[in-house]
Amino acid sequence: MKTTNPIYNPNHLKIAFGSLSSSMSFWIQIPLIIIIMYELTDSPLKVTFANVLWSLPWSVLGGFAGRLSSKYNSKTIMVSARFLSLISMITLGLFSLFGYLNITIVYITLFINGSGIVIDFPAKRQLMLDILGRNYIVKGNAIEGFMWQFSTLLGPLIAALFLSIFNVSSALFLICVFLFFNLLSAISVKYTYENLSTKTTKTKIRDYIILLSKNKAVLAVCGITIIMNIFMFPSQSLIPFIAVEVLGKTSTFSSIIISTAAIGSIITSIILLILNTKKIGLIFGFCTSLCLFFLFIYSFSTDYILSLFIYAVVGIGIAGFGATQASLIQITTTYEERGIAMGILAMCIGSGPIGSFLYGIFAENYTAQLAMRYLPISGFFILLLIIFFTNVIHKITIDSTNKEIV
């Protein structure tokens, strides 16, 4: 039966399959790298610095990646970026296999891997919008969010399984298998992005400032993205310390904790996919607040069952944030602005190293538990200030235009 629904477009299905493969590799990589660094260093600061090196390309290359996506063929960019990520993990796996794995090698390969991911990010979003159109882009991002959260559930468990039965090298090469399928999905896309820019002028810093000053929606989304990447996501690197020092478990138990966030996240993604909700701004603001506040609550728990339940609620917030973040940028910008806006968003995601340093230093001098207590609640109150002063998030719907939200 034929359908005109762009969600079932073969090219979108290939992109969705690539997203699943990429997400699986990421969620195997996250607990694996944390555990590897924990065993190599036994230092919270050095463990979190691995996240710094992976996140650094977002701030360094974010603007560059945004310009690429608006000027060149999206498929070519995606293939090149995904090949770079694959090569980095193959290199890490080989060093592990031959017994030469050390801190420096982990840091270097993570930086290269992160570079491939950040270059791929705006190109894929640009291609998704062109294939799906404005009316279906939120559903497309919800599908991607579902793939992400489904991987959150399986990836850490697979990582723990491979570490228990096999070894680190086997888990690293499993990551390479998923990255290979991610690359293959981009190669198989037949669509050619037609609206390529013919301008050769360079994007200047002034262009970013002008866009942020005249588009409150982009300003608010980018500000909240910075909050999440400083006060929320770097906290995951301290989960092994919470598992050992607070919950009395082994460091491998951190994989189970991360997986529980996927339970609430999957439910949230399915709801966003089924319901034709238009108030995506409200969802974005509420879910962001939810995950920060419940991460704060999580820091008080000393019972591992209760901790798993609370962290599942954190996952609900993460899912809502992830499913609507890019959609808000895509909906509230024009074609000419989109490349710059996605570049700014990528650079805001690059604020993660700041959060990693904060969590690492705080945990090193105090405890991981106190770091998870005071940093998220600080981010929560800063988030409320951004929402209050920009006064725009609640106005953004699927039908919003720039003039309606400024």
VENWOMO-V735769 format. One record per residue. N is the residue number from 1. SS is DSSP state (H for helix, E for strand, C for the rest). NEAR is the number of other C-alpha atoms within 10 Angstrom. D_FIRST is the distance of its C-alpha to the first C-alpha in whole Angstrom. Layout:
N,SS,NEAR,D_FIRST  N,SS,NEAR,D_FIRST
This chain:
1,C,2,0  2,C,5,4  3,C,8,7  4,C,7,10  5,C,9,12  6,H,17,14  7,H,20,14  8,H,13,11  9,C,14,13  10,H,14,14  11,H,21,18  12,H,20,18  13,H,16,16  14,H,20,19  15,H,22,22  16,H,21,21  17,H,19,21  18,H,23,25  19,H,25,26  20,H,24,25  21,H,23,27  22,H,25,30  23,H,24,30  24,H,27,31  25,H,27,34  26,H,20,35  27,H,26,36  28,H,26,37  29,H,21,39  30,H,19,41  31,H,27,42  32,H,24,43  33,H,20,45  34,H,26,47  35,H,25,48  36,H,17,49  37,H,23,51  38,H,20,52  39,H,12,54  40,H,14,55  41,H,14,57  42,C,13,57  43,C,16,57  44,H,26,55  45,H,21,56  46,H,21,55  47,H,24,52  48,H,27,50  49,H,21,51  50,H,23,49  51,H,26,46  52,H,23,48  53,H,23,48  54,H,24,44  55,H,28,44  56,H,23,46  57,H,25,44  58,H,31,42  59,H,21,45  60,H,15,47  61,H,19,44  62,H,27,41  63,H,26,43  64,H,20,42  65,H,28,39  66,H,28,38  67,H,22,39  68,H,21,38  69,H,31,34  70,H,25,35  71,H,15,37  72,C,17,35  73,C,19,32  74,H,25,30  75,H,22,28  76,H,15,32  77,H,22,33  78,H,26,31  79,H,20,31  80,H,16,35  81,H,23,35  82,H,27,33  83,H,18,36  84,H,20,39  85,H,26,38  86,H,22,37  87,H,18,40  88,H,22,42  89,H,25,41  90,H,19,42  91,H,17,45  92,H,23,46  93,H,23,44  94,H,15,47  95,H,16,50  96,H,20,49  97,H,16,49  98,C,9,52  99,C,10,54  100,C,12,54  101,C,17,52  102,C,15,54  103,H,15,54  104,H,10,54  105,H,14,51  106,H,22,49  107,H,19,50  108,H,15,49  109,H,20,46  110,H,25,44  111,H,22,45  112,H,20,44  113,H,24,41  114,H,23,41  115,H,26,41  116,H,26,38  117,H,22,36  118,H,30,37  119,H,29,37  120,H,25,33  121,H,21,33  122,H,31,33  123,H,26,31  124,H,19,28  125,H,22,28  126,H,20,28  127,H,22,25  128,H,22,23  129,H,20,24  130,H,16,24  131,H,20,20  132,H,20,19  133,C,15,22  134,C,16,24  135,C,14,22  136,C,19,20  137,H,25,23  138,H,28,24  139,H,24,21  140,H,26,21  141,H,24,25  142,H,25,24  143,H,21,22  144,H,23,24  145,H,29,27  146,H,27,25  147,H,22,25  148,H,27,29  149,H,31,30  150,H,22,28  151,H,26,30  152,H,27,33  153,H,23,33  154,H,19,32  155,H,27,34  156,H,29,38  157,H,23,38  158,H,19,37  159,H,28,39  160,H,22,42  161,H,15,41  162,H,19,41  163,H,17,45  164,H,11,46  165,H,8,45  166,C,11,45  167,C,15,46  168,H,19,46  169,H,20,45  170,H,17,42  171,H,22,41  172,H,25,41  173,H,20,39  174,H,22,36  175,H,25,36  176,H,23,36  177,H,17,33  178,H,21,31  179,H,28,32  180,H,20,31  181,H,19,28  182,H,29,28  183,H,23,29  184,H,17,27  185,H,21,24  186,H,24,26  187,H,16,27  188,H,14,23  189,C,16,22  190,C,11,22  191,C,15,22  192,C,14,25  193,C,16,27  194,C,10,28  195,C,12,31  196,C,13,33  197,C,14,37  198,C,9,39  199,C,7,42  200,C,7,45  201,C,6,47  202,C,8,47  203,C,14,46  204,C,10,49  205,H,9,50  206,H,9,50  207,H,14,47  208,H,16,46  209,H,12,49  210,H,10,48  211,H,18,44  212,H,17,45  213,H,11,48  214,H,12,46  215,C,18,42  216,H,19,43  217,H,25,40  218,H,24,40  219,H,22,43  220,H,23,43  221,H,25,39  222,H,23,41  223,H,18,44  224,H,26,43  225,H,25,41  226,H,23,44  227,H,26,45  228,H,27,43  229,H,22,43  230,H,26,47  231,H,26,47  232,C,29,44  233,H,17,43  234,H,26,46  235,H,22,47  236,H,21,44  237,H,28,47  238,H,25,50  239,H,25,48  240,H,25,49  241,H,24,53  242,H,24,52  243,H,22,50  244,H,15,54  245,H,16,56  246,C,18,55  247,C,17,53  248,C,14,55  249,C,15,52  250,C,13,52  251,C,19,50  252,C,23,47  253,H,21,46  254,H,25,45  255,H,29,42  256,H,17,41  257,H,26,42  258,H,24,40  259,H,23,37  260,H,23,38  261,H,25,37  262,H,27,33  263,H,19,33  264,H,20,34  265,H,28,32  266,H,23,28  267,H,17,29  268,H,23,29  269,H,26,26  270,H,15,24  271,H,15,26  272,H,25,25  273,H,20,22  274,H,10,21  275,C,9,24  276,C,12,23  277,C,14,27  278,C,16,28  279,C,16,32  280,H,24,31  281,H,22,35  282,H,18,36  283,H,21,34  284,H,26,35  285,H,23,39  286,H,16,39  287,H,23,37  288,H,27,40  289,H,24,43  290,H,19,41  291,H,27,41  292,H,28,45  293,H,22,46  294,H,21,45  295,H,26,46  296,H,25,49  297,H,18,49  298,H,21,48  299,C,21,51  300,C,14,54  301,C,16,52  302,C,15,54  303,C,11,52  304,H,16,49  305,H,11,47  306,H,12,47  307,H,20,47  308,H,19,43  309,H,17,42  310,H,22,44  311,H,24,42  312,H,24,39  313,H,23,39  314,H,29,40  315,H,30,36  316,H,24,35  317,H,26,37  318,H,28,36  319,H,28,32  320,H,27,32  321,H,26,34  322,H,23,32  323,H,27,29  324,H,26,31  325,H,23,33  326,H,19,31  327,H,24,29  328,H,24,33  329,H,20,34  330,H,23,31  331,H,24,31  332,C,25,34  333,C,20,35  334,C,13,35  335,H,14,33  336,H,10,37  337,H,16,38  338,H,23,35  339,H,27,36  340,H,27,40  341,H,30,38  342,H,29,36  343,H,28,39  344,H,26,41  345,H,27,39  346,H,27,39  347,H,27,43  348,H,23,43  349,H,24,41  350,C,26,44  351,C,21,46  352,H,29,46  353,H,25,49  354,H,18,51  355,H,25,49  356,H,32,50  357,H,20,53  358,H,20,54  359,H,30,53  360,H,26,54  361,H,18,58  362,H,20,58  363,H,21,57  364,H,15,59  365,H,11,62  366,C,11,61  367,C,19,58  368,H,25,55  369,H,21,55  370,H,15,57  371,H,23,54  372,H,28,51  373,H,19,53  374,H,16,55  375,H,21,52  376,H,27,49  377,H,20,51  378,H,15,53  379,H,23,49  380,H,23,48  381,H,13,51  382,H,15,50  383,H,22,47  384,H,13,48  385,H,12,50  386,H,18,48  387,H,17,45  388,H,12,48  389,H,9,50  390,H,14,47  391,C,15,46  392,C,22,42  393,H,25,40  394,H,16,39  395,H,15,38  396,C,22,35  397,C,18,32  398,C,20,29  399,C,12,30  400,C,15,33  401,C,14,35  402,H,15,38  403,H,8,40  404,H,11,39  405,H,17,40  406,C,13,43
